[in-house]
């Protein structure tokens, strides 16, 4: 007879649960800001790379282009992102955050920091550092593969 797998001991299940918890904490702390974790990731990446194209942005934040395209459309509707034609290739659209988006991000920065603290709260400071380092190694190791 087949035995069930103890999901509480499998990395895939635990990573999925951790992601669910992280999204729930983000939503709880930023409900009034009208921003999702995916929207935040895209806006944050755009701060570092104003004028990046949509395909490059999708790679940078590890989202498929279709998902990032719909999120960018919602950000554009909010007045937080502007698409501009690339002077070198009119078919290519470059993305820029608006002053309204910069203000929104400024307003929520401390909330986002508190979200990160709450996500890691069950761990000691040393464990928090180690956990983030290990997660980073895991992600980077699979991106290089």
N, CA, C and O atoms as CSV, one atom per row, in Angstrom:
chain,resi,resn,atom,element,x,y,z
A,1,UNK,N,N,0.849,-1.186,0.000
A,1,UNK,CA,C,0.000,0.000,0.000
A,1,UNK,C,C,0.894,1.249,0.000
A,1,UNK,O,O,1.926,1.287,0.671
A,2,UNK,N,N,0.490,2.240,-0.743
A,2,UNK,CA,C,1.268,3.474,-0.850
A,2,UNK,C,C,1.126,4.310,0.418
A,2,UNK,O,O,0.045,4.412,0.997
A,3,UNK,N,N,2.219,4.895,0.826
A,3,UNK,CA,C,2.235,5.773,1.995
A,3,UNK,C,C,2.135,7.228,1.542
A,3,UNK,O,O,2.702,7.604,0.517
A,4,UNK,N,N,1.428,8.026,2.294
A,4,UNK,CA,C,1.374,9.454,1.973
A,4,UNK,C,C,2.727,10.086,2.298
A,4,UNK,O,O,3.496,9.586,3.119
A,5,UNK,N,N,2.984,11.195,1.626
A,5,UNK,CA,C,4.213,11.948,1.867
A,5,UNK,C,C,3.929,12.988,2.940
A,5,UNK,O,O,2.882,13.637,2.918
A,6,UNK,N,N,4.837,13.146,3.859
A,6,UNK,CA,C,4.697,14.172,4.898
A,6,UNK,C,C,5.024,15.531,4.280
A,6,UNK,O,O,6.192,15.903,4.175
A,7,UNK,N,N,3.999,16.265,3.874
A,7,UNK,CA,C,4.214,17.549,3.208
A,7,UNK,C,C,4.960,18.548,4.081
A,7,UNK,O,O,5.651,19.430,3.571
A,8,UNK,N,N,4.822,18.412,5.389
A,8,UNK,CA,C,5.506,19.342,6.291
A,8,UNK,C,C,7.015,19.156,6.269
A,8,UNK,O,O,7.750,19.932,6.880
A,9,UNK,N,N,7.479,18.127,5.563
A,9,UNK,CA,C,8.921,17.881,5.460
A,9,UNK,C,C,9.409,18.040,4.016
A,9,UNK,O,O,10.548,17.683,3.715
A,10,UNK,N,N,8.578,18.566,3.128
A,10,UNK,CA,C,8.992,18.725,1.734
A,10,UNK,C,C,9.227,20.193,1.418
A,10,UNK,O,O,8.381,21.034,1.721
A,11,UNK,N,N,10.370,20.513,0.810
A,11,UNK,CA,C,10.688,21.913,0.534
A,11,UNK,C,C,9.669,22.594,-0.380
A,11,UNK,O,O,9.333,23.759,-0.169
A,12,UNK,N,N,9.180,21.885,-1.382
A,12,UNK,CA,C,8.212,22.500,-2.294
A,12,UNK,C,C,6.964,22.991,-1.569
A,12,UNK,O,O,6.512,24.116,-1.782
A,13,UNK,N,N,6.416,22.141,-0.717
A,13,UNK,CA,C,5.216,22.521,0.044
A,13,UNK,C,C,5.517,23.663,1.003
A,13,UNK,O,O,4.742,24.613,1.107
A,14,UNK,N,N,6.637,23.571,1.698
A,14,UNK,CA,C,6.972,24.610,2.671
A,14,UNK,C,C,7.245,25.956,1.993
A,14,UNK,O,O,6.868,27.003,2.520
A,15,UNK,N,N,7.892,25.933,0.835
A,15,UNK,CA,C,8.137,27.182,0.105
A,15,UNK,C,C,6.810,27.786,-0.349
A,15,UNK,O,O,6.616,28.998,-0.249
A,16,UNK,N,N,5.893,26.946,-0.848
A,16,UNK,CA,C,4.571,27.438,-1.260
A,16,UNK,C,C,3.818,28.043,-0.080
A,16,UNK,O,O,3.206,29.102,-0.215
A,17,UNK,N,N,3.857,27.383,1.072
A,17,UNK,CA,C,3.182,27.912,2.271
A,17,UNK,C,C,3.823,29.220,2.718
A,17,UNK,O,O,3.125,30.160,3.097
A,18,UNK,N,N,5.154,29.281,2.673
A,18,UNK,CA,C,5.844,30.511,3.065
A,18,UNK,C,C,5.443,31.649,2.134
A,18,UNK,O,O,5.254,32.780,2.584
A,19,UNK,N,N,5.313,31.362,0.849
A,19,UNK,CA,C,4.900,32.397,-0.106
A,19,UNK,C,C,3.472,32.854,0.186
A,19,UNK,O,O,3.179,34.048,0.122
A,20,UNK,N,N,2.590,31.922,0.501
A,20,UNK,CA,C,1.215,32.287,0.857
A,20,UNK,C,C,1.204,33.187,2.095
A,20,UNK,O,O,0.485,34.185,2.137
A,21,UNK,N,N,1.989,32.836,3.081
A,21,UNK,CA,C,2.068,33.627,4.313
A,21,UNK,C,C,2.615,35.022,4.003
A,21,UNK,O,O,2.087,36.019,4.495
A,22,UNK,N,N,3.668,35.095,3.191
A,22,UNK,CA,C,4.270,36.387,2.847
A,22,UNK,C,C,3.263,37.283,2.121
A,22,UNK,O,O,3.169,38.474,2.414
A,23,UNK,N,N,2.519,36.717,1.183
A,23,UNK,CA,C,1.523,37.506,0.450
A,23,UNK,C,C,0.412,37.971,1.391
A,23,UNK,O,O,-0.044,39.110,1.291
A,24,UNK,N,N,-0.022,37.110,2.294
A,24,UNK,CA,C,-1.079,37.485,3.237
A,24,UNK,C,C,-0.620,38.616,4.159
A,24,UNK,O,O,-1.386,39.538,4.438
A,25,UNK,N,N,0.618,38.549,4.629
A,25,UNK,CA,C,1.142,39.612,5.501
A,25,UNK,C,C,1.258,40.917,4.719
A,25,UNK,O,O,0.914,41.981,5.234
A,26,UNK,N,N,1.739,40.843,3.481
A,26,UNK,CA,C,1.834,42.030,2.626
A,26,UNK,C,C,0.448,42.649,2.457
A,26,UNK,O,O,0.280,43.856,2.633
A,27,UNK,N,N,-0.534,41.833,2.120
A,27,UNK,CA,C,-1.898,42.332,1.908
A,27,UNK,C,C,-2.464,42.965,3.180
A,27,UNK,O,O,-3.130,43.999,3.126
A,28,UNK,N,N,-2.197,42.345,4.306
A,28,UNK,CA,C,-2.685,42.861,5.591
A,28,UNK,C,C,-2.108,44.241,5.906
A,28,UNK,O,O,-2.834,45.133,6.345
A,29,UNK,N,N,-0.825,44.417,5.688
A,29,UNK,CA,C,-0.155,45.666,6.045
A,29,UNK,C,C,-0.295,46.767,4.995
A,29,UNK,O,O,-0.111,47.946,5.298
A,30,UNK,N,N,-0.619,46.380,3.763
A,30,UNK,CA,C,-0.663,47.376,2.693
A,30,UNK,C,C,-2.028,47.460,2.018
A,30,UNK,O,O,-2.132,47.928,0.884
A,31,UNK,N,N,-3.070,47.010,2.706
A,31,UNK,CA,C,-4.412,47.013,2.128
A,31,UNK,C,C,-4.833,48.411,1.686
A,31,UNK,O,O,-5.438,48.569,0.626
A,32,UNK,N,N,-4.524,49.398,2.469
A,32,UNK,CA,C,-4.959,50.763,2.134
A,32,UNK,C,C,-4.121,51.394,1.023
A,32,UNK,O,O,-4.517,52.415,0.460
A,33,UNK,N,N,-2.978,50.806,0.704
A,33,UNK,CA,C,-2.086,51.378,-0.315
A,33,UNK,C,C,-2.483,50.973,-1.730
A,33,UNK,O,O,-1.955,51.523,-2.698
A,34,UNK,N,N,-3.402,50.024,-1.866
A,34,UNK,CA,C,-3.867,49.577,-3.181
A,34,UNK,C,C,-2.710,49.119,-4.066
A,34,UNK,O,O,-2.569,49.563,-5.205
A,35,UNK,N,N,-1.877,48.217,-3.516
A,35,UNK,CA,C,-0.740,47.687,-4.263
A,35,UNK,C,C,-0.545,46.221,-3.895
A,35,UNK,O,O,-0.684,45.842,-2.731
A,36,UNK,N,N,-0.227,45.412,-4.876
A,36,UNK,CA,C,0.031,43.996,-4.652
A,36,UNK,C,C,1.544,43.765,-4.598
A,36,UNK,O,O,2.324,44.624,-5.009
A,37,UNK,N,N,1.952,42.597,-4.088
A,37,UNK,CA,C,3.393,42.300,-4.086
A,37,UNK,C,C,4.002,42.327,-5.498
A,37,UNK,O,O,5.132,42.783,-5.675
A,38,UNK,N,N,3.268,41.847,-6.484
A,38,UNK,CA,C,3.782,41.842,-7.859
A,38,UNK,C,C,3.914,43.273,-8.380
A,38,UNK,O,O,4.909,43.607,-9.022
A,39,UNK,N,N,2.921,44.115,-8.110
A,39,UNK,CA,C,2.999,45.522,-8.523
A,39,UNK,C,C,4.172,46.206,-7.836
A,39,UNK,O,O,4.896,46.982,-8.459
A,40,UNK,N,N,4.357,45.921,-6.561
A,40,UNK,CA,C,5.482,46.512,-5.837
A,40,UNK,C,C,6.806,46.083,-6.459
A,40,UNK,O,O,7.696,46.912,-6.649
A,41,UNK,N,N,6.946,44.800,-6.777
A,41,UNK,CA,C,8.196,44.293,-7.360
A,41,UNK,C,C,8.491,44.995,-8.686
A,41,UNK,O,O,9.634,45.363,-8.960
A,42,UNK,N,N,7.463,45.177,-9.499
A,42,UNK,CA,C,7.659,45.832,-10.795
A,42,UNK,C,C,8.036,47.297,-10.609
A,42,UNK,O,O,8.980,47.777,-11.236
A,43,UNK,N,N,7.311,48.010,-9.755
A,43,UNK,CA,C,7.635,49.421,-9.519
A,43,UNK,C,C,9.032,49.577,-8.927
A,43,UNK,O,O,9.781,50.474,-9.317
A,44,UNK,N,N,9.377,48.712,-7.995
A,44,UNK,CA,C,10.686,48.772,-7.370
A,44,UNK,C,C,11.786,48.558,-8.413
A,44,UNK,O,O,12.797,49.261,-8.401
A,45,UNK,N,N,11.595,47.596,-9.311
A,45,UNK,CA,C,12.577,47.350,-10.374
A,45,UNK,C,C,12.665,48.542,-11.318
A,45,UNK,O,O,13.748,48.870,-11.805
A,46,UNK,N,N,11.537,49.189,-11.579
A,46,UNK,CA,C,11.540,50.349,-12.466
A,46,UNK,C,C,12.274,51.536,-11.851
A,46,UNK,O,O,12.834,52.362,-12.571
A,47,UNK,N,N,12.273,51.623,-10.531
A,47,UNK,CA,C,13.043,52.691,-9.877
A,47,UNK,C,C,14.526,52.547,-10.199
A,47,UNK,O,O,15.226,53.536,-10.414
A,48,UNK,N,N,14.994,51.297,-10.227
A,48,UNK,CA,C,16.406,51.033,-10.496
A,48,UNK,C,C,16.746,51.121,-11.980
A,48,UNK,O,O,17.896,51.375,-12.340
A,49,UNK,N,N,15.754,50.915,-12.843
A,49,UNK,CA,C,16.001,50.865,-14.288
A,49,UNK,C,C,14.949,51.643,-15.067
A,49,UNK,O,O,14.203,51.050,-15.847
A,50,UNK,N,N,14.874,52.952,-14.873
A,50,UNK,CA,C,13.873,53.712,-15.628
A,50,UNK,C,C,14.153,53.599,-17.125
A,50,UNK,O,O,15.303,53.670,-17.561
A,51,UNK,N,N,13.097,53.425,-17.897
A,51,UNK,CA,C,13.256,53.319,-19.338
A,51,UNK,C,C,13.563,51.920,-19.819
A,51,UNK,O,O,13.934,51.740,-20.979
A,52,UNK,N,N,13.420,50.921,-18.961
A,52,UNK,CA,C,13.634,49.526,-19.348
A,52,UNK,C,C,12.439,49.062,-20.187
A,52,UNK,O,O,11.325,49.562,-20.029
A,53,UNK,N,N,12.684,48.106,-21.072
A,53,UNK,CA,C,11.570,47.577,-21.862
A,53,UNK,C,C,10.862,46.476,-21.072
A,53,UNK,O,O,11.399,45.945,-20.100
A,54,UNK,N,N,9.644,46.146,-21.511
A,54,UNK,CA,C,8.788,45.226,-20.771
A,54,UNK,C,C,9.380,43.820,-20.675
A,54,UNK,O,O,9.274,43.185,-19.626
A,55,UNK,N,N,9.993,43.328,-21.732
A,55,UNK,CA,C,10.573,41.981,-21.708
A,55,UNK,C,C,11.744,41.917,-20.727
A,55,UNK,O,O,11.854,40.965,-19.954
A,56,UNK,N,N,12.612,42.918,-20.755
A,56,UNK,CA,C,13.747,42.951,-19.824
A,56,UNK,C,C,13.269,43.090,-18.388
A,56,UNK,O,O,13.837,42.483,-17.480
A,57,UNK,N,N,12.230,43.883,-18.181
A,57,UNK,CA,C,11.671,44.040,-16.837
A,57,UNK,C,C,11.110,42.716,-16.339
A,57,UNK,O,O,11.334,42.343,-15.187
A,58,UNK,N,N,10.390,42.009,-17.186
A,58,UNK,CA,C,9.816,40.718,-16.791
A,58,UNK,C,C,10.918,39.761,-16.343
A,58,UNK,O,O,10.755,39.052,-15.350
A,59,UNK,N,N,12.031,39.735,-17.065
A,59,UNK,CA,C,13.161,38.875,-16.675
A,59,UNK,C,C,13.740,39.312,-15.340
A,59,UNK,O,O,14.068,38.478,-14.496
A,60,UNK,N,N,13.864,40.605,-15.153
A,60,UNK,CA,C,14.466,41.133,-13.926
A,60,UNK,C,C,13.669,40.743,-12.680
A,60,UNK,O,O,14.250,40.442,-11.638
A,61,UNK,N,N,12.337,40.748,-12.789
A,61,UNK,CA,C,11.504,40.428,-11.625
A,61,UNK,C,C,11.003,38.981,-11.639
A,61,UNK,O,O,10.202,38.586,-10.793
A,62,UNK,N,N,11.485,38.197,-12.609
A,62,UNK,CA,C,11.174,36.768,-12.715
A,62,UNK,C,C,9.675,36.496,-12.889
A,62,UNK,O,O,9.119,35.608,-12.243
A,63,UNK,N,N,9.033,37.265,-13.760
A,63,UNK,CA,C,7.634,37.027,-14.129
A,63,UNK,C,C,7.589,36.767,-15.619
A,63,UNK,O,O,8.422,37.268,-16.374
A,64,UNK,N,N,6.605,35.975,-16.043
A,64,UNK,CA,C,6.465,35.779,-17.475
A,64,UNK,C,C,5.957,37.075,-18.098
A,64,UNK,O,O,5.259,37.843,-17.437
A,65,UNK,N,N,6.300,37.331,-19.370
A,65,UNK,CA,C,5.915,38.599,-20.008
A,65,UNK,C,C,4.408,38.859,-20.011
A,65,UNK,O,O,3.985,40.009,-19.892
A,66,UNK,N,N,3.592,37.808,-20.144
A,66,UNK,CA,C,2.138,38.009,-20.154
A,66,UNK,C,C,1.647,38.530,-18.803
A,66,UNK,O,O,0.841,39.458,-18.741
A,67,UNK,N,N,2.144,37.920,-17.722
A,67,UNK,CA,C,1.759,38.374,-16.375
A,67,UNK,C,C,2.229,39.802,-16.145
A,67,UNK,O,O,1.464,40.645,-15.675
A,68,UNK,N,N,3.474,40.071,-16.473
A,68,UNK,CA,C,3.994,41.421,-16.240
A,68,UNK,C,C,3.251,42.427,-17.111
A,68,UNK,O,O,3.032,43.565,-16.694
A,69,UNK,N,N,2.859,42.017,-18.322
A,69,UNK,CA,C,2.113,42.927,-19.200
A,69,UNK,C,C,0.782,43.339,-18.601
A,69,UNK,O,O,0.408,44.510,-18.667
A,70,UNK,N,N,0.058,42.386,-18.013
A,70,UNK,CA,C,-1.237,42.734,-17.407
A,70,UNK,C,C,-1.044,43.586,-16.154
A,70,UNK,O,O,-1.836,44.490,-15.888
A,71,UNK,N,N,0.003,43.301,-15.389
A,71,UNK,CA,C,0.284,44.109,-14.192
A,71,UNK,C,C,0.671,45.528,-14.605
A,71,UNK,O,O,0.221,46.498,-13.995
A,72,UNK,N,N,1.495,45.650,-15.629
A,72,UNK,CA,C,1.892,46.973,-16.118
A,72,UNK,C,C,0.666,47.735,-16.610
A,72,UNK,O,O,0.564,48.944,-16.405
A,73,UNK,N,N,-0.255,47.041,-17.252
A,73,UNK,CA,C,-1.502,47.685,-17.681
A,73,UNK,C,C,-2.284,48.245,-16.499
A,73,UNK,O,O,-2.826,49.348,-16.579
A,74,UNK,N,N,-2.346,47.493,-15.406
A,74,UNK,CA,C,-3.049,47.991,-14.206
A,74,UNK,C,C,-2.306,49.172,-13.582
A,74,UNK,O,O,-2.927,50.127,-13.115
A,75,UNK,N,N,-0.979,49.101,-13.576
A,75,UNK,CA,C,-0.188,50.215,-13.041
A,75,UNK,C,C,-0.346,51.457,-13.916
A,75,UNK,O,O,-0.372,52.581,-13.414
A,76,UNK,N,N,-0.450,51.248,-15.209
A,76,UNK,CA,C,-0.662,52.363,-16.136
A,76,UNK,C,C,-2.032,52.996,-15.887
A,76,UNK,O,O,-2.168,54.219,-15.906
A,77,UNK,N,N,-3.043,52.159,-15.655
A,77,UNK,CA,C,-4.397,52.658,-15.379
A,77,UNK,C,C,-4.445,53.470,-14.085
A,77,UNK,O,O,-5.239,54.403,-13.966
A,78,UNK,N,N,-3.605,53.121,-13.128
A,78,UNK,CA,C,-3.519,53.870,-11.866
A,78,UNK,C,C,-2.750,55.183,-12.033
A,78,UNK,O,O,-2.764,56.036,-11.145
A,79,UNK,N,N,-2.085,55.337,-13.172
A,79,UNK,CA,C,-1.254,56.521,-13.383
A,79,UNK,C,C,0.120,56.394,-12.760
A,79,UNK,O,O,0.772,57.405,-12.497
A,80,UNK,N,N,0.582,55.153,-12.514
A,80,UNK,CA,C,1.862,54.921,-11.858
A,80,UNK,C,C,2.979,54.568,-12.824
A,80,UNK,O,O,4.156,54.661,-12.475
A,81,UNK,N,N,2.619,54.163,-14.037
A,81,UNK,CA,C,3.614,53.788,-15.050
A,81,UNK,C,C,3.193,54.405,-16.381
A,81,UNK,O,O,2.007,54.480,-16.706
A,82,UNK,N,N,4.189,54.843,-17.137
A,82,UNK,CA,C,3.963,55.379,-18.477
A,82,UNK,C,C,4.797,54.557,-19.449
A,82,UNK,O,O,5.968,54.267,-19.201
A,83,UNK,N,N,4.166,54.186,-20.563
A,83,UNK,CA,C,4.900,53.505,-21.641
A,83,UNK,C,C,5.265,54.556,-22.680
A,83,UNK,O,O,4.420,55.342,-23.110
A,84,UNK,N,N,6.528,54.560,-23.073
A,84,UNK,CA,C,6.996,55.504,-24.080
A,84,UNK,C,C,7.643,54.722,-25.212
A,84,UNK,O,O,8.296,53.704,-24.981
A,85,UNK,N,N,7.461,55.199,-26.428
A,85,UNK,CA,C,8.093,54.541,-27.569
A,85,UNK,C,C,9.604,54.739,-27.497
A,85,UNK,O,O,10.085,55.820,-27.157
A,86,UNK,N,N,10.338,53.690,-27.820
A,86,UNK,CA,C,11.796,53.749,-27.875
A,86,UNK,C,C,12.183,54.550,-29.122
A,86,UNK,O,O,11.791,54.186,-30.231
A,87,UNK,N,N,12.942,55.627,-28.954
A,87,UNK,CA,C,13.332,56.424,-30.126
A,87,UNK,C,C,14.079,55.606,-31.188
A,87,UNK,O,O,14.010,55.917,-32.377
A,88,UNK,N,N,14.797,54.554,-30.750
A,88,UNK,CA,C,15.562,53.724,-31.688
A,88,UNK,C,C,14.697,52.661,-32.373
A,88,UNK,O,O,15.043,52.172,-33.449
A,89,UNK,N,N,13.577,52.307,-31.747
A,89,UNK,CA,C,12.684,51.282,-32.303
A,89,UNK,C,C,11.275,51.581,-31.809
A,89,UNK,O,O,10.920,51.218,-30.687
A,90,UNK,N,N,10.476,52.236,-32.632
A,90,UNK,CA,C,9.144,52.716,-32.233
A,90,UNK,C,C,8.215,51.582,-31.778
A,90,UNK,O,O,7.244,51.829,-31.063
A,91,UNK,N,N,8.507,50.348,-32.189
A,91,UNK,CA,C,7.656,49.218,-31.774
A,91,UNK,C,C,7.909,48.830,-30.328
A,91,UNK,O,O,7.043,48.245,-29.678
A,92,UNK,N,N,9.071,49.148,-29.831
A,92,UNK,CA,C,9.482,48.783,-28.477
A,92,UNK,C,C,9.020,49.862,-27.501
A,92,UNK,O,O,9.230,51.053,-27.729
A,93,UNK,N,N,8.390,49.429,-26.415
A,93,UNK,CA,C,7.901,50.365,-25.406
A,93,UNK,C,C,8.808,50.349,-24.183
A,93,UNK,O,O,9.158,49.291,-23.659
A,94,UNK,N,N,9.174,51.533,-23.745
A,94,UNK,CA,C,9.996,51.710,-22.548
A,94,UNK,C,C,9.101,52.142,-21.408
A,94,UNK,O,O,8.126,52.864,-21.615
A,95,UNK,N,N,9.426,51.708,-20.213
A,95,UNK,CA,C,8.581,51.945,-19.046
A,95,UNK,C,C,9.248,52.896,-18.064
A,95,UNK,O,O,10.446,52.811,-17.796
A,96,UNK,N,N,8.439,53.799,-17.541
A,96,UNK,CA,C,8.932,54.783,-16.579
A,96,UNK,C,C,7.893,54.939,-15.475
A,96,UNK,O,O,6.693,54.981,-15.746
A,97,UNK,N,N,8.358,55.024,-14.227
A,97,UNK,CA,C,7.436,55.302,-13.119
A,97,UNK,C,C,7.098,56.793,-13.127
A,97,UNK,O,O,7.919,57.632,-13.495
A,98,UNK,N,N,5.885,57.094,-12.717
A,98,UNK,CA,C,5.445,58.489,-12.661
A,98,UNK,C,C,5.757,59.070,-11.284
A,98,UNK,O,O,6.058,58.329,-10.348
A,99,UNK,N,N,5.685,60.389,-11.161
A,99,UNK,CA,C,5.867,60.990,-9.832
A,99,UNK,C,C,4.847,60.465,-8.812
A,99,UNK,O,O,5.156,60.358,-7.625
A,100,UNK,N,N,3.637,60.140,-9.271
A,100,UNK,CA,C,2.626,59.579,-8.352
A,100,UNK,C,C,3.089,58.231,-7.807
A,100,UNK,O,O,2.884,57.930,-6.631
A,101,UNK,N,N,3.714,57.419,-8.663
A,101,UNK,CA,C,4.217,56.118,-8.209
A,101,UNK,C,C,5.365,56.295,-7.223
A,101,UNK,O,O,5.446,55.577,-6.226
A,102,UNK,N,N,6.243,57.238,-7.496
A,102,UNK,CA,C,7.353,57.503,-6.582
A,102,UNK,C,C,6.804,57.919,-5.213
A,102,UNK,O,O,7.308,57.481,-4.179
A,103,UNK,N,N,5.786,58.751,-5.213
A,103,UNK,CA,C,5.169,59.173,-3.945
A,103,UNK,C,C,4.525,57.984,-3.234
A,103,UNK,O,O,4.666,57.828,-2.021
A,104,UNK,N,N,3.815,57.147,-3.997
A,104,UNK,CA,C,3.178,55.964,-3.401
A,104,UNK,C,C,4.233,55.046,-2.783
A,104,UNK,O,O,4.049,54.541,-1.675
A,105,UNK,N,N,5.328,54.835,-3.495
A,105,UNK,CA,C,6.395,53.986,-2.970
A,105,UNK,C,C,7.048,54.598,-1.734
A,105,UNK,O,O,7.382,53.892,-0.783
A,106,UNK,N,N,7.224,55.902,-1.756
A,106,UNK,CA,C,7.776,56.599,-0.592
A,106,UNK,C,C,6.869,56.396,0.620
A,106,UNK,O,O,7.345,56.171,1.733
A,107,UNK,N,N,5.564,56.479,0.393
A,107,UNK,CA,C,4.595,56.342,1.478
A,107,UNK,C,C,4.571,54.944,2.087
A,107,UNK,O,O,4.237,54.789,3.262
A,108,UNK,N,N,4.922,53.924,1.304
A,108,UNK,CA,C,4.791,52.555,1.809
A,108,UNK,C,C,6.120,51.898,2.180
A,108,UNK,O,O,6.124,50.768,2.671
A,109,UNK,N,N,7.230,52.569,1.961
A,109,UNK,CA,C,8.531,51.939,2.224
A,109,UNK,C,C,8.649,51.384,3.635
A,109,UNK,O,O,9.124,50.263,3.819
A,110,UNK,N,N,8.231,52.138,4.619
A,110,UNK,CA,C,8.353,51.649,5.993
A,110,UNK,C,C,7.409,50.471,6.240
A,110,UNK,O,O,7.738,49.564,7.004
A,111,UNK,N,N,6.232,50.481,5.594
A,111,UNK,CA,C,5.302,49.350,5.723
A,111,UNK,C,C,5.912,48.091,5.103
A,111,UNK,O,O,5.800,47.003,5.669
A,112,UNK,N,N,6.549,48.233,3.956
A,112,UNK,CA,C,7.181,47.088,3.296
A,112,UNK,C,C,8.296,46.528,4.189
A,112,UNK,O,O,8.458,45.312,4.288
A,113,UNK,N,N,9.046,47.392,4.823
A,113,UNK,CA,C,10.099,46.935,5.739
A,113,UNK,C,C,9.491,46.166,6.913
A,113,UNK,O,O,10.031,45.143,7.333
A,114,UNK,N,N,8.369,46.659,7.441
A,114,UNK,CA,C,7.689,45.965,8.547
A,114,UNK,C,C,7.162,44.600,8.100
A,114,UNK,O,O,7.175,43.643,8.875
A,115,UNK,N,N,6.700,44.511,6.854
A,115,UNK,CA,C,6.240,43.235,6.311
A,115,UNK,C,C,7.386,42.223,6.343
A,115,UNK,O,O,7.199,41.082,6.765
A,116,UNK,N,N,8.568,42.641,5.896
A,116,UNK,CA,C,9.712,41.735,5.884
A,116,UNK,C,C,10.048,41.272,7.303
A,116,UNK,O,O,10.358,40.102,7.528
A,117,UNK,N,N,9.983,42.197,8.247
A,117,UNK,CA,C,10.259,41.859,9.649
A,117,UNK,C,C,9.245,40.852,10.174
A,117,UNK,O,O,9.608,39.901,10.867
A,118,UNK,N,N,7.966,41.063,9.840
A,118,UNK,CA,C,6.922,40.160,10.333
A,118,UNK,C,C,7.055,38.779,9.703
A,118,UNK,O,O,6.844,37.771,10.376
A,119,UNK,N,N,7.402,38.721,8.427
A,119,UNK,CA,C,7.588,37.433,7.768
A,119,UNK,C,C,8.658,36.623,8.499
A,119,UNK,O,O,8.496,35.422,8.716
A,120,UNK,N,N,9.738,37.278,8.872
A,120,UNK,CA,C,10.874,36.594,9.499
A,120,UNK,C,C,10.783,36.525,11.022
A,120,UNK,O,O,11.662,35.949,11.661
A,121,UNK,N,N,9.748,37.095,11.607
A,121,UNK,CA,C,9.645,37.210,13.067
A,121,UNK,C,C,9.802,35.893,13.830
A,121,UNK,O,O,10.371,35.917,14.921
A,122,UNK,N,N,9.335,34.750,13.329
A,122,UNK,CA,C,9.510,33.515,14.108
A,122,UNK,C,C,10.964,33.065,14.254
A,122,UNK,O,O,11.255,32.163,15.040
A,123,UNK,N,N,11.873,33.680,13.510
A,123,UNK,CA,C,13.281,33.287,13.535
A,123,UNK,C,C,14.104,34.270,14.362
A,123,UNK,O,O,13.756,35.446,14.471
A,124,UNK,N,N,15.186,33.785,14.936
A,124,UNK,CA,C,16.112,34.671,15.643
A,124,UNK,C,C,16.821,35.537,14.603
A,124,UNK,O,O,16.812,35.197,13.420
A,125,UNK,N,N,17.438,36.654,15.020
A,125,UNK,CA,C,18.169,37.487,14.059
A,125,UNK,C,C,19.206,36.693,13.246
A,125,UNK,O,O,19.338,36.898,12.039
A,126,UNK,N,N,19.932,35.797,13.904
A,126,UNK,CA,C,20.926,34.981,13.187
A,126,UNK,C,C,20.233,34.054,12.196
A,126,UNK,O,O,20.692,33.902,11.064
A,127,UNK,N,N,19.135,33.436,12.613
A,127,UNK,CA,C,18.392,32.554,11.707
A,127,UNK,C,C,17.807,33.334,10.529
A,127,UNK,O,O,17.775,32.831,9.406
A,128,UNK,N,N,17.345,34.562,10.784
A,128,UNK,CA,C,16.804,35.391,9.707
A,128,UNK,C,C,17.853,35.618,8.627
A,128,UNK,O,O,17.581,35.456,7.438
A,129,UNK,N,N,19.044,35.991,9.052
A,129,UNK,CA,C,20.129,36.240,8.112
A,129,UNK,C,C,20.472,34.973,7.342
A,129,UNK,O,O,20.627,35.001,6.122
A,130,UNK,N,N,20.588,33.872,8.057
A,130,UNK,CA,C,20.928,32.596,7.427
A,130,UNK,C,C,19.826,32.161,6.462
A,130,UNK,O,O,20.119,31.680,5.367
A,131,UNK,N,N,18.571,32.323,6.853
A,131,UNK,CA,C,17.438,31.932,6.017
A,131,UNK,C,C,17.440,32.705,4.700
A,131,UNK,O,O,17.268,32.121,3.630
A,132,UNK,N,N,17.635,34.009,4.783
A,132,UNK,CA,C,17.657,34.836,3.568
A,132,UNK,C,C,18.846,34.444,2.692
A,132,UNK,O,O,18.713,34.365,1.470
A,133,UNK,N,N,19.992,34.201,3.297
A,133,UNK,CA,C,21.166,33.773,2.526
A,133,UNK,C,C,20.906,32.440,1.821
A,133,UNK,O,O,21.257,32.274,0.653
A,134,UNK,N,N,20.297,31.501,2.524
A,134,UNK,CA,C,20.015,30.195,1.929
A,134,UNK,C,C,18.961,30.295,0.828
A,134,UNK,O,O,19.088,29.655,-0.216
A,135,UNK,N,N,17.938,31.086,1.056
A,135,UNK,CA,C,16.931,31.286,0.001
A,135,UNK,C,C,17.560,31.903,-1.236
A,135,UNK,O,O,17.264,31.502,-2.361
A,136,UNK,N,N,18.418,32.868,-1.023
A,136,UNK,CA,C,19.100,33.521,-2.136
A,136,UNK,C,C,19.956,32.514,-2.903
A,136,UNK,O,O,19.953,32.505,-4.134
A,137,UNK,N,N,20.683,31.670,-2.181
A,137,UNK,CA,C,21.492,30.634,-2.838
A,137,UNK,C,C,20.624,29.661,-3.616
A,137,UNK,O,O,20.971,29.262,-4.728
A,138,UNK,N,N,19.502,29.282,-3.035
A,138,UNK,CA,C,18.582,28.358,-3.697
A,138,UNK,C,C,18.070,28.955,-5.005
A,138,UNK,O,O,18.118,28.308,-6.051
A,139,UNK,N,N,17.585,30.179,-4.940
A,139,UNK,CA,C,17.051,30.857,-6.133
A,139,UNK,C,C,18.144,31.056,-7.166
A,139,UNK,O,O,17.960,30.724,-8.337
A,140,UNK,N,N,19.276,31.595,-6.746
A,140,UNK,CA,C,20.379,31.842,-7.692
A,140,UNK,C,C,20.896,30.546,-8.299
A,140,UNK,O,O,21.260,30.516,-9.475
A,141,UNK,N,N,20.932,29.487,-7.519
A,141,UNK,CA,C,21.386,28.205,-8.021
A,141,UNK,C,C,20.489,27.649,-9.104
A,141,UNK,O,O,20.963,27.014,-10.047
A,142,UNK,N,N,19.201,27.884,-8.974
A,142,UNK,CA,C,18.259,27.394,-9.986
A,142,UNK,C,C,18.195,28.322,-11.190
A,142,UNK,O,O,17.897,27.872,-12.296
A,143,UNK,N,N,18.468,29.599,-10.997
A,143,UNK,CA,C,18.483,30.531,-12.134
A,143,UNK,C,C,19.685,30.258,-13.014
A,143,UNK,O,O,19.617,30.434,-14.230
A,144,UNK,N,N,20.785,29.832,-12.414
A,144,UNK,CA,C,22.001,29.569,-13.186
A,144,UNK,C,C,21.894,28.256,-13.959
A,144,UNK,O,O,22.602,28.050,-14.945
A,145,UNK,N,N,21.006,27.369,-13.507
A,145,UNK,CA,C,20.885,26.039,-14.136
A,145,UNK,C,C,20.293,26.102,-15.518
A,145,UNK,O,O,20.131,25.070,-16.168
